[in-house]
Amino acid sequence: MDFDLSEEQRLLQESVGKLIADEYDFEQRKAYAKEPTGFSLARWAQFAELGLLGIPFPESLGGSGGSAVETMIVMEAFGRGLVLEPYLATVVLCGGILLRAGSAAQQRELIPAIAAGKLHFALAHGERQARYDLADVATAARTTSGGWTLNGRKAVVLHGDSADRLVVSARSAGAERDRSGVSLFLVDAKAPGVSIQGYPTVDGLRAAEIELKDVKVGPDALIGERDGGLEIVERAIDAGIAALAAEAVGAMTAMHEITVDYLKTRKQFGVAIGTFQALQHRAVDMLVALEQARSMAYLATMMAEEPDPAERRRAISAAKVQIGRSVRFVGQQSIQLHGGIGMTMEYKIGHYFKRVSMIDTLFGDAEHHLALVAGAGGLVDPL
């Protein structure tokens, strides 16, 4: 199988890599995090100008018609730069939901605005009691004469406090953990009855707790078929996990490079500590874990658009297992090899470790996805 990038993909890789190297060093990132939104609106506009926000969308909707491979390239570069902007929430998750399930009117109105950087979105799906069970939705949607009324709470909504629009899941039929009966709705973040409490997350990004109290939306707010929202969310989150796997690879690549450079410059007993064989072995083990993660990130990218949900979920979960194991090992070794400086807020290696640790837990940690793979009979069918 040929894993080489096309000429256009290599150009994208080079241009995004140069952008992040030039505009997203560690000091700039700290300044961006202090902005009211928790990220740089100027950088977001620049991403739009360069066409990065329109990569997954067709040209007819203001995009460039890219695939999961182009998204992987962008997310890997963003991982190297510890990018704060809501690319995952707006473009990959909510943009993907609109592209796959939105009505023609919804797509014409919203997707070009996403590609142009004019609208920020957040996926309000997770709830406190649900943990990693995507079917556990207690937020209620009740039909009214003018559409729908939504009531409930959503937890840890990524970039929820800076979103202009929310994609909200709510139960329109069935019991709390039924797979059927979940519907998706477009909700204005400033609509009456929407209460948003934002906060910083441990990795420097932002999330929000969102309460919906008698929030009224019209019939045109429904995304996809009534009661059929869970499969849409699952497919979007599978694509999100593939994107996160690429981001983790970018972050781990940077962590390995930074750590090896530190081993070459830090001296003990009059010599660089990188000359000690035991530490060289650790650096090699880090590289092995990184390359294992990279191969599984490639698998997740290839399977992100697989129409068979069982096959897609099995591959995505297997990738999440390896990503979780690799980020834990690479992160721990990076901190230990840096010694005390690795624990300080002033040095960037600890910030990488926080981000990859968050990636491990987001949408299910390694142990959760290992159980899913085991329940599905393993990654590869027995002969």
C-alpha positions as CSV (number, residue, x, y, z in Angstrom):
1,M,0.0,0.0,0.0
2,D,1.4,3.4,-1.0
3,F,1.5,5.9,1.9
4,D,3.3,8.6,0.0
5,L,1.6,12.0,-0.1
6,S,0.6,13.5,-3.4
7,E,2.3,16.7,-4.7
8,E,-0.6,18.8,-3.5
9,Q,-0.6,17.1,-0.1
10,R,3.1,17.7,0.3
11,L,2.7,21.4,-0.5
12,L,-0.1,21.6,2.1
13,Q,2.2,19.9,4.6
14,E,5.0,22.3,3.9
15,S,2.8,25.4,4.0
16,V,1.0,24.5,7.2
17,G,4.2,23.5,8.9
18,K,5.9,26.8,8.0
19,L,2.8,28.7,9.2
20,I,2.9,27.0,12.6
21,A,6.7,27.4,12.9
22,D,6.5,31.1,12.1
23,E,3.3,32.1,13.8
24,Y,2.9,29.7,16.7
25,D,5.9,29.5,18.8
26,F,5.5,28.8,22.5
27,E,5.6,32.5,23.6
28,Q,3.0,33.4,21.0
29,R,0.8,30.6,22.1
30,K,0.8,31.9,25.7
31,A,-0.3,35.3,24.4
32,Y,-3.1,33.8,22.3
33,A,-4.4,31.8,25.4
34,K,-4.9,35.1,27.2
35,E,-7.3,36.5,24.6
36,P,-11.0,36.6,25.6
37,T,-11.9,33.6,23.5
38,G,-8.9,31.6,24.7
39,F,-7.4,31.6,21.2
40,S,-6.4,34.0,18.5
41,L,-9.1,35.4,16.2
42,A,-6.4,36.7,13.9
43,R,-4.9,33.3,13.5
44,W,-8.4,31.8,12.9
45,A,-8.9,34.4,10.1
46,Q,-5.5,33.5,8.7
47,F,-6.5,29.8,8.7
48,A,-9.6,30.7,6.8
49,E,-7.7,32.8,4.3
50,L,-5.3,29.9,3.6
51,G,-8.2,27.6,3.0
52,L,-7.5,25.4,6.0
53,L,-11.1,25.8,7.4
54,G,-12.6,24.6,4.2
55,I,-10.5,21.5,3.6
56,P,-13.2,18.9,4.3
57,F,-16.0,20.7,2.4
58,P,-16.8,20.6,-1.4
59,E,-15.9,23.5,-3.6
60,S,-19.6,24.2,-4.1
61,L,-19.8,25.1,-0.4
62,G,-16.7,27.2,-0.2
63,G,-14.3,24.4,0.5
64,S,-11.5,22.6,-1.3
65,G,-12.9,19.1,-1.4
66,G,-10.2,17.5,0.7
67,S,-10.2,14.1,2.3
68,A,-9.3,12.8,5.7
69,V,-5.7,12.8,4.6
70,E,-5.6,16.6,4.3
71,T,-7.3,16.9,7.7
72,M,-4.6,14.6,9.1
73,I,-1.8,16.8,7.7
74,V,-3.3,19.9,9.2
75,M,-4.0,18.3,12.6
76,E,-0.4,16.9,12.8
77,A,1.0,20.4,12.2
78,F,-1.4,21.8,14.8
79,G,-0.2,19.2,17.3
80,R,3.4,20.3,16.8
81,G,2.4,23.9,17.5
82,L,-0.1,23.1,20.4
83,V,-2.7,25.1,18.5
84,L,-5.5,26.5,20.6
85,E,-8.0,27.4,17.9
86,P,-11.3,25.3,17.7
87,Y,-10.5,23.4,14.5
88,L,-11.6,20.1,15.9
89,A,-14.9,21.4,17.3
90,T,-15.9,23.7,14.5
91,V,-14.5,22.1,11.3
92,V,-14.1,18.4,12.1
93,L,-17.0,17.6,14.5
94,C,-19.8,20.1,13.7
95,G,-18.7,20.8,10.1
96,G,-18.7,17.0,9.5
97,I,-22.1,16.6,11.0
98,L,-23.5,19.3,8.8
99,L,-21.8,17.9,5.7
100,R,-23.1,14.4,6.3
101,A,-26.6,15.1,7.7
102,G,-27.5,18.7,7.3
103,S,-30.3,19.8,5.0
104,A,-29.4,21.6,1.7
105,A,-30.5,24.8,3.3
106,Q,-28.4,24.3,6.4
107,Q,-25.4,23.5,4.4
108,R,-25.7,26.5,2.1
109,E,-26.1,28.8,5.0
110,L,-23.6,27.4,7.5
111,I,-20.7,25.6,5.8
112,P,-19.5,28.5,3.7
113,A,-19.5,30.6,6.9
114,I,-17.4,28.0,8.6
115,A,-14.9,27.8,5.7
116,A,-14.7,31.6,5.8
117,G,-14.0,31.7,9.5
118,K,-17.2,33.7,10.3
119,L,-18.9,31.1,12.5
120,H,-17.6,29.1,15.4
121,F,-19.4,25.8,16.4
122,A,-19.4,23.5,19.3
123,L,-20.8,20.0,19.7
124,A,-22.9,19.8,22.9
125,H,-23.4,16.0,23.2
126,G,-21.6,14.7,26.4
127,E,-23.4,14.7,29.7
128,R,-22.0,14.2,33.2
129,Q,-23.6,10.8,33.8
130,A,-22.7,9.4,30.4
131,R,-18.9,9.1,30.7
132,Y,-17.9,7.5,27.4
133,D,-21.4,6.1,26.5
134,L,-22.5,8.1,23.5
135,A,-26.0,6.7,23.7
136,D,-26.5,8.0,27.2
137,V,-28.5,11.2,26.5
138,A,-30.9,12.6,29.1
139,T,-31.4,16.1,27.6
140,A,-35.0,16.1,26.4
141,A,-36.5,17.4,23.2
142,R,-40.3,17.8,23.1
143,T,-42.4,18.8,20.1
144,T,-44.4,22.0,20.3
145,S,-46.7,23.7,17.8
146,G,-43.8,25.8,16.6
147,G,-41.0,23.2,16.6
148,W,-39.1,21.9,19.6
149,T,-38.4,22.7,23.2
150,L,-35.0,21.5,24.7
151,N,-34.2,21.0,28.4
152,G,-31.1,19.5,29.9
153,R,-27.4,19.9,30.6
154,K,-24.3,19.3,28.6
155,A,-20.8,18.8,30.1
156,V,-17.2,19.6,28.9
157,V,-18.4,21.1,25.6
158,L,-15.1,21.9,23.7
159,H,-14.9,25.6,23.0
160,G,-18.5,25.9,24.0
161,D,-18.0,29.4,25.5
162,S,-16.8,30.9,22.2
163,A,-19.3,29.2,19.9
164,D,-21.8,31.1,17.8
165,R,-23.9,28.0,17.2
166,L,-24.3,24.7,19.0
167,V,-25.1,21.3,17.7
168,V,-27.1,19.8,20.5
169,S,-28.1,16.2,20.9
170,A,-31.4,15.6,22.8
171,R,-33.6,12.6,23.4
172,S,-36.8,12.8,21.3
173,A,-38.0,9.3,22.1
174,G,-37.1,6.2,24.2
175,A,-35.2,5.7,27.5
176,E,-32.0,7.4,28.5
177,R,-29.6,4.9,27.1
178,D,-31.5,3.7,24.0
179,R,-29.6,3.9,20.8
180,S,-32.7,5.1,18.9
181,G,-34.5,8.3,19.9
182,V,-31.6,10.8,19.8
183,S,-32.0,13.8,17.6
184,L,-29.7,16.7,16.7
185,F,-30.6,20.4,16.7
186,L,-29.0,23.6,15.7
187,V,-29.1,26.1,18.6
188,D,-28.0,29.7,18.7
189,A,-25.6,30.1,21.6
190,K,-27.3,33.3,22.6
191,A,-30.8,32.0,22.4
192,P,-33.1,32.5,25.4
193,G,-32.7,29.7,27.9
194,V,-29.2,28.9,26.9
195,S,-26.7,29.3,29.8
196,I,-23.0,28.8,29.2
197,Q,-20.3,28.6,31.8
198,G,-16.8,28.5,30.3
199,Y,-13.5,27.5,31.9
200,P,-10.0,26.6,30.9
201,T,-9.0,22.9,30.6
202,V,-5.8,21.5,31.9
203,D,-4.2,21.6,28.5
204,G,-4.7,25.3,28.0
205,L,-7.8,25.0,25.8
206,R,-11.3,25.9,26.8
207,A,-14.6,24.1,27.5
208,A,-18.0,24.9,28.9
209,E,-20.9,23.5,30.9
210,I,-24.1,24.3,29.1
211,E,-27.7,24.4,30.5
212,L,-30.7,24.4,28.2
213,K,-33.9,25.6,29.9
214,D,-37.0,25.6,27.8
215,V,-35.0,26.5,24.7
216,K,-37.3,26.8,21.7
217,V,-36.1,26.0,18.2
218,G,-38.0,25.8,14.9
219,P,-38.6,22.7,12.8
220,D,-35.7,23.7,10.5
221,A,-33.3,23.3,13.4
222,L,-33.4,19.6,13.2
223,I,-30.3,18.0,11.7
224,G,-30.9,14.8,9.8
225,E,-33.7,12.5,10.6
226,R,-35.7,12.6,13.8
227,D,-34.5,10.0,16.3
228,G,-31.5,9.1,14.0
229,G,-28.9,11.4,15.5
230,L,-26.7,8.9,17.4
231,E,-25.2,7.4,14.3
232,I,-24.4,10.9,13.0
233,V,-22.7,11.7,16.2
234,E,-20.8,8.4,16.3
235,R,-19.5,9.0,12.7
236,A,-18.4,12.6,13.5
237,I,-16.6,11.4,16.7
238,D,-14.8,8.7,14.8
239,A,-13.6,11.3,12.4
240,G,-12.7,13.4,15.4
241,I,-10.6,10.6,16.9
242,A,-8.8,10.1,13.7
243,A,-8.0,13.9,13.7
244,L,-6.9,13.7,17.4
245,A,-4.6,10.7,16.5
246,A,-2.8,12.9,14.0
247,E,-2.6,15.8,16.4
248,A,-1.1,13.4,19.0
249,V,1.5,12.3,16.5
250,G,2.5,15.9,15.8
251,A,2.8,16.6,19.5
252,M,4.8,13.5,20.2
253,T,7.1,14.2,17.3
254,A,7.8,17.6,18.9
255,M,8.3,16.1,22.3
256,H,10.8,13.6,21.0
257,E,12.8,16.2,19.1
258,I,12.8,18.6,22.1
259,T,13.9,15.8,24.5
260,V,16.7,14.5,22.2
261,D,18.0,18.1,21.8
262,Y,17.9,18.5,25.6
263,L,19.9,15.3,26.0
264,K,22.5,16.7,23.6
265,T,22.9,20.0,25.5
266,R,22.3,19.2,29.2
267,K,25.6,18.3,30.9
268,Q,26.3,16.2,33.9
269,F,29.8,15.1,35.2
270,G,31.2,17.3,32.5
271,V,29.6,15.5,29.5
272,A,26.3,15.7,27.7
273,I,23.8,13.3,29.3
274,G,22.9,12.1,25.8
275,T,26.2,10.2,25.8
276,F,24.8,7.9,28.6
277,Q,23.7,4.7,27.0
278,A,20.7,4.2,29.3
279,L,19.3,7.5,28.3
280,Q,19.9,6.8,24.6
281,H,17.9,3.6,25.0
282,R,15.0,5.6,26.5
283,A,15.1,8.0,23.5
284,V,15.0,5.1,21.1
285,D,12.0,3.6,23.0
286,M,10.2,6.9,22.7
287,L,10.8,6.9,18.9
288,V,9.4,3.3,18.7
289,A,6.3,4.3,20.6
290,L,5.9,7.4,18.3
291,E,6.2,5.3,15.1
292,Q,3.6,2.8,16.4
293,A,1.2,5.7,17.1
294,R,1.9,7.1,13.6
295,S,1.0,3.8,11.9
296,M,-2.2,3.6,13.8
297,A,-3.0,7.2,13.0
298,Y,-2.7,6.4,9.3
299,L,-5.1,3.5,9.8
300,A,-7.6,5.8,11.6
301,T,-7.3,8.3,8.7
302,M,-8.0,5.6,6.1
303,M,-10.9,4.2,8.1
304,A,-12.5,7.5,9.1
305,E,-14.9,7.5,6.1
306,E,-15.6,3.7,6.1
307,P,-19.3,3.3,5.6
308,D,-19.5,0.1,7.7
309,P,-19.9,1.4,11.2
310,A,-18.7,-1.8,12.8
311,E,-15.5,-1.9,10.8
312,R,-14.9,1.8,11.2
313,R,-15.4,1.7,15.0
314,R,-13.1,-1.3,15.4
315,A,-10.2,0.4,13.6
316,I,-10.8,3.7,15.2
317,S,-10.9,2.2,18.7
318,A,-7.7,0.2,18.0
319,A,-6.0,3.4,16.9
320,K,-7.2,5.2,20.1
321,V,-5.7,2.3,22.2
322,Q,-2.2,2.7,20.6
323,I,-2.4,6.5,20.8
324,G,-3.2,6.4,24.5
325,R,-0.4,4.0,25.2
326,S,2.1,5.9,23.2
327,V,1.3,9.4,24.5
328,R,1.5,8.1,28.1
329,F,4.9,6.5,27.5
330,V,6.4,9.4,25.4
331,G,5.0,12.0,27.8
332,Q,6.4,10.3,30.9
333,Q,9.8,9.7,29.4
334,S,10.0,13.3,28.2
335,I,9.2,14.7,31.6
336,Q,11.7,12.3,33.4
337,L,14.5,13.0,30.9
338,H,14.1,16.7,31.4
339,G,14.2,16.4,35.1
340,G,12.8,19.2,37.3
341,I,12.6,21.7,34.4
342,G,10.0,19.4,32.7
343,M,7.6,20.2,35.5
344,T,7.6,23.9,35.2
345,M,5.0,26.1,33.5
346,E,7.7,28.1,31.9
347,Y,9.0,25.2,29.8
348,K,7.0,23.8,26.9
349,I,7.5,20.1,27.3
350,G,5.0,19.9,30.2
351,H,2.4,21.7,28.1
352,Y,2.8,19.0,25.4
353,F,2.3,16.3,28.0
354,K,-0.9,18.0,29.2
355,R,-2.3,18.1,25.7
356,V,-1.5,14.5,24.8
357,S,-2.9,13.4,28.2
358,M,-6.1,15.2,27.3
359,I,-6.2,13.5,23.9
360,D,-5.9,10.2,25.6
361,T,-9.1,10.8,27.6
362,L,-11.1,12.6,25.0
363,F,-13.9,10.5,23.5
364,G,-12.7,7.5,25.6
365,D,-9.3,6.5,27.0
366,A,-7.2,3.6,26.0
367,E,-8.8,1.2,28.4
368,H,-12.3,2.0,27.2
369,H,-11.4,1.5,23.6
370,L,-9.5,-1.7,24.3
371,A,-12.7,-3.1,25.8
372,L,-14.5,-2.1,22.6
373,V,-11.9,-3.8,20.4
374,A,-12.1,-6.9,22.5
375,G,-15.9,-6.9,22.4
376,A,-15.7,-6.7,18.6
377,G,-13.4,-9.7,18.4
378,G,-10.2,-7.9,17.9
379,L,-8.8,-5.7,15.1
380,V,-8.4,-8.5,12.6
381,D,-10.9,-11.3,12.1
382,P,-9.5,-14.7,13.0
383,L,-8.7,-17.1,10.1
